[in-house]
Every structure is written in structure tokens, then in C-alpha cells.
């Protein structure tokens, strides 16, 4: 239930993203570029190491991208169903969604790899594989450098365009207080959901599924979407908790009730991921078709099999039990732990999806993974902070702000 009372907030009261530090984006950009460049340099002297670097690059690219995509989807849903409680934390989500732009820049090296004719990554880019495998050959009109590039351009035009549009409209409302802006976004919300579902699904097939020359899945798009929700909800909750802990957000504006709801979204995302992961495996196990089961057989052997069990228990069973309690969801310190924990599990999930295509016999984890992860997170953080600038941390003139601040969970 919600009780309404007039609330007056301004940019000085709630603070802005420039208050988070003196030019943090500059430092982050330097760290990001150096880390990625160092990893590429260390890998450039060996064909095996270079392939390892490229696959690691793809893992971490997908990792940072999922935060933006999850935020984009969730914001659209909030507008469609006209939610009031999330207004005080929606600006954090809007800023997280701005990661689409730096991710578009990070994707350019992967396009360069495709157009260079490199054959050690996506098998459809290898003429020999196409000639020897009729399944790959039949996909040639769809999976080729030109179509791959055109689709990627479309994906990023949608993601960058829509996330920037939502952010610009929201920040304009901070100045004008025009409620018609909210009405416009509610009208566009359904289109955003459709565009997200379409582009995220096709991107997951283009970039992850097609790493295997014969495997296909009718549920992988939803599985990828579930990962986006896990990553986004964990990161957003963590950012909100840190801003509250450091005094950047006021606990009278973002209350324990809002934190509780964010934690419930995390819990739902964890359950939704487990449901989709199990559903995908069960369907293929039951059908037992060689072209379908091969993908899982590789991931059941050796170190990958161990990691599969880590995901079963660590990504689902343990957090399911650990976050089930209402008391845990309302405990800031415990939720900081669970946010960090789920961010690690989300990364391991993507690593398990992608890396066995390069190294089916063993887990090749090393310094390359660490450097590229640090580099990409820092680079995206720099891009996000550069776009956020002096934007208030809360949407201060949203027409549902009073409802949001007064929100009380049942």
C-alpha cells in the first residue's frame, strides 16, 4: 500500500553523479584501456593465447552488456505497468542502461576479428568448416560477416538509441516537471520491451550460440534474458546499497521498503534463471539428439563438469535458500554480500557458456580473464559516468515521486 504526501526535492538535496568523485571516469578510462591493452599484448605472441584472449574478451563483453540490457528491459516494464515505488531508484537503473554506448565501442574489435577472416572463433567464418558441414552451409546466408555486422549495428542502434532517449526524457523532466513526458514513456514502454526481446535474443544466438558449429536452442534467448536480469538486479541493488552506506542517497528517500523490493527482484531473477537453465537441459536430455546434446556433453566433462555443479548449487540452490528470508532481504550488509556473490555467479555462468568452445578439455582461467574483466568494467564505468555527468541521483520531478517515497511494503 502507499500513502501520498507532498514531497519537495531538488538537485542539491539529492546530490548528483558528479558528487561520487573527482573525474572518476578519467581514471576508470585509463585503467580500462591499460588493462585490456596489457592483456592483448601478453596474448599476441601465441596463436593459442590470442584465441584465449578473444574468447575471454567475448565473455567479459557479454558480462558488462547484460547489465545495460537488463536495466533497459526493467525500465520499460516499469513504464508499461505504471509502477510508482521504483521512481526513487529508477535514475540508477537509467544510468546503468547507458552502458550500451561504451559496449558498442567495445564490440568494434570483435567486428574487426570477423572481417579479418580469423577462423579461430566463430566457425561460420571459416570456409573449410562451411564446405565440410551441411548445417553450417545452410546457415551461410544468415551467418556471414555482412549479415553479422548489419544485425549488430541494428542491435546497438536500438539499445543506445532507446536508453539515451529514456535518459534524456527523464533528465528533461527534472527541469520542466512536465508530466506528459511520463505519459510518452508509458506509451513507448511496450515497444521497448518488444525491441529488447527481439534484439537480445538474436544477439545471444549471433554471439554465443553460433560459437558451436551445429548446436541450436529454442530457449537460449530466454536463458540469456534471465542472466541479464540476474546481473542487472544484483548490480543495481549493490549500487543503491553503497550510495546509502556512503551517505550519497538519503535513507528517508530510498528506504528499507525500496531495498526490500530490489532484493525481491534479485530473488526472482535467481529463480527465473534456475528454471530456464533446468528447462533447457531437461528438453535436450529427454530428446537425446546428437546435434543438441553435444553442447552439454562438453560442459559435463572434467573441470567444466565441476563448474556446472558450482552453477547448479552456487547460482541457484544456495542463493535461493540464502535470500528467501524477508529479514535477509531487508538487511543491507547481508544483501551487499549476496549482490557481490551473484555478480560472480553471473560471470561464471557466461564463462561456462562461452569458453568450452575454445577449450573443451580444461578450464583455461588465468591472468587474461582478470585483466580483461577489470578493463571492461572500468571502461564501461567511465562511459556511463561521462554520460551521467551532473544528473541528480533521483528523478526529482517525476509525477509519481510522492507515491514512491511514501511506499510501504506489505
C-alpha positions, 0 to 999 in steps of 0.5 A, a space after each residue: 500500500 502507499 500513502 501520498 504526501 507532498 514531497 519537495 526535492 531538488 538537485 542539491 538535496 539529492 546530490 548528483 553523479 558528479 558528487 561520487 568523485 573527482 573525474 572518476 571516469 578519467 581514471 576508470 578510462 585509463 585503467 580500462 584501456 591499460 588493462 585490456 591493452 596489457 592483456 592483448 599484448 601478453 596474448 599476441 605472441 601465441 596463436 593459442 593465447 590470442 584465441 584465449 584472449 578473444 574468447 575471454 574478451 567475448 565473455 567479459 563483453 557479454 558480462 558488462 552488456 547484460 547489465 545495460 540490457 537488463 536495466 533497459 528491459 526493467 525500465 520499460 516494464 516499469 513504464 508499461 505497468 505504471 509502477 510508482 515505488 521504483 521512481 526513487 531508484 529508477 535514475 540508477 537503473 537509467 544510468 546503468 542502461 547507458 552502458 550500451 554506448 561504451 559496449 558498442 565501442 567495445 564490440 568494434 574489435 570483435 567486428 574487426 576479428 570477423 572481417 579479418 577472416 580469423 577462423 579461430 572463433 566463430 566457425 561460420 567464418 571459416 570456409 573449410 568448416 562451411 564446405 565440410 558441414 551441411 548445417 553450417 552451409 545452410 546457415 551461410 546466408 544468415 551467418 556471414 560477416 555482412 549479415 553479422 555486422 548489419 544485425 549488430 549495428 541494428 542491435 546497438 542502434 536500438 539499445 543506445 538509441 532507446 536508453 539515451 532517449 529514456 535518459 534524456 526524457 527523464 533528465 528533461 523532466 527534472 527541469 520542466 516537471 512536465 508530466 506528459 513526458 511520463 505519459 510518452 514513456 508509458 506509451 513507448 514502454 511496450 515497444 521497448 520491451 518488444 525491441 529488447 526481446 527481439 534484439 537480445 535474443 538474436 544477439 545471444 544466438 549471433 554471439 554465443 550460440 553460433 560459437 558451436 558449429 551445429 548446436 541450436 536452442 529454442 530457449 537460449 534467448 530466454 536463458 540469456 534474458 534471465 542472466 541479464 536480469 540476474 546481473 542487472 538486479 544484483 548490480 543495481 541493488 549493490 549500487 543503491 546499497 553503497 550510495 546509502 552506506 556512503 551517505 550519497 542517497 538519503 535513507 528517508 528517500 530510498 528506504 528499507 521498503 525500496 531495498 526490500 523490493 530490489 532484493 525481491 527482484 534479485 530473488 526472482 531473477 535467481 529463480 527465473 534463471 534456475 528454471 530456464 537453465 533446468 528447462 533447457 537441459 531437461 528438453 535436450 536430455 529427454 530428446 537425446 539428439 546428437 546435434 543438441 546434446 553435444 553442447 552439454 556433453 562438453 560442459 559435463 566433462 572434467 573441470 567444466 563438469 565441476 563448474 556446472 555443479 558450482 552453477 547448479 548449487 552456487 547460482 541457484 540452490 544456495 542463493 535461493 535458500 540464502 535470500 528467501 528470508 524477508 529479514 535477509 532481504 531487508 538487511 543491507 550488509 547481508 544483501 551487499 554480500 549476496 549482490 557481490 556473490 551473484 555478480 560472480 555467479 553471473 560471470 561464471 555462468 557466461 564463462 561456462 557458456 562461452 569458453 568450452 568452445 575454445 577449450 573443451 578439455 580444461 578450464 583455461 582461467 588465468 591472468 587474461 580473464 582478470 585483466 580483461 574483466 577489470 578493463 571492461 568494467 572500468 571502461 564501461 564505468 567511465 562511459 556511463 559516468 561521462 554520460 551521467 555527468 551532473 544528473 541528480 541521483 533521483 528523478 526529482 520531478 517525476 509525477 509519481 515521486 510522492 507515491 514512491 517515497 511514501 511506499 510501504 511494503 506489505 
